[in-house]
Amino acid sequence: MQHILLIEDNNEVRENTAEILELAGYQVSTAADGKKGVEQVQLQKPDLIICDIMMPVLDGYGVLHLLSKNTATANIPFIFLTAMTERAEVRKGMEMGADDYITKPFEKTELLKAIESRLKKAASIKKEYQQGIDGLTVFIGDVAGHDAMSKFMDDRKIKSYKKKDNIYNEGDYPRGIFYVKKGKVKVFKIHDYKKELITSLLKEGDFFGYASLLEDKEYTENAQALEEVEIIFIPKDDFFHLIYNNREVAKKFIHILTHHVTEQQEQLLELAYSSVRKRVAEALLLLQKRYQQEDHQHFSMSISRDDLANIVGTATESLIRTLSEFRERHWIEIKEGKIILLNEHKLRELKN
């Protein structure tokens, strides 16, 4: 049962509102002023807070300010209650980080819909989205609403790229972000000796190119089509409008960037300390994780030996020798250029 804390100094409003919430199936705690409300939040960690603005001892703004400074409470959904005459103060509350506001007197359905919406969005923030960038479209739909997501993506021009076409190059200045509508894309860096290292593998439904845009600096990597792809370009003004007008989306992008940095650190450790055999097994399992189709029993994929070597971080000759060993052990099969995983368990044993 989800727990709601109601902070309201008016006894009648507090009791009536608490009754509505309890009848709707929520567990409800109440506080008669802001100071008591903050104390209860620290003890109980509710799933959502409804708070009046004008209160004695500590007003609603003070409550929000104190909770937002504590990382343990900053992300609890927060809804302001306000009287009609306080509408001019609403903007101040939203700028401080409130998620919504309800004007008194309010309808029962208005209250319950606002609560349901905020709890759903909070659940989306906690939800794990595969690989950090996977499913970001679904995430934006969850938090911003699928209508907003449709408007965000509708009427965008689709550009097609052939295999090995560059989408952007290191040193280019970002003017927006990219979305993979169809196909596979690799993101890679080029060493001084012209050796590649693939840092990301992208597929349908992935956004990319946003890290440099957020940092407002030139691309530090290259993006290239692994096969024929369809890409949607989203201008930076549209992207920043989405970020600035939806706090949950902004938080998720920060989470994704953090996750991406962690992944790259792990990749560097693998390159530094793991054997080629272990890194090849890791790369094959990564490809499976990124591109596995549910209706296929054994994962298979056509990928050039050069590209696979650039994921592993080894010479192509060393990669080919390792693939031959895996083939002899019947862990993989190579047929018409495709690599087919036959024994995922053995590859995982080698990886671990």
Beta strands, then each sheet from edge to edge (+ up, - down):
strand 1: 3-7
strand 2: 27-31
strand 3: 48-52
strand 4: 78-83
strand 5: 100-104
strand 6: 158-161
strand 7: 166-168
strand 8: 176-182
strand 9: 185-190
strand 10: 196-202
strand 11: 207-208
strand 12: 222-225
strand 13: 229-235
strand 14: 300-302
strand 15: 332-335
strand 16: 338-341
sheet 1: 2+ 1+ 3+ 4+ 5+
sheet 2: 6+ 13- 8+ 11-
sheet 3: 7+ 12- 9+ 10-
sheet 4: 14+ 16- 15+
end
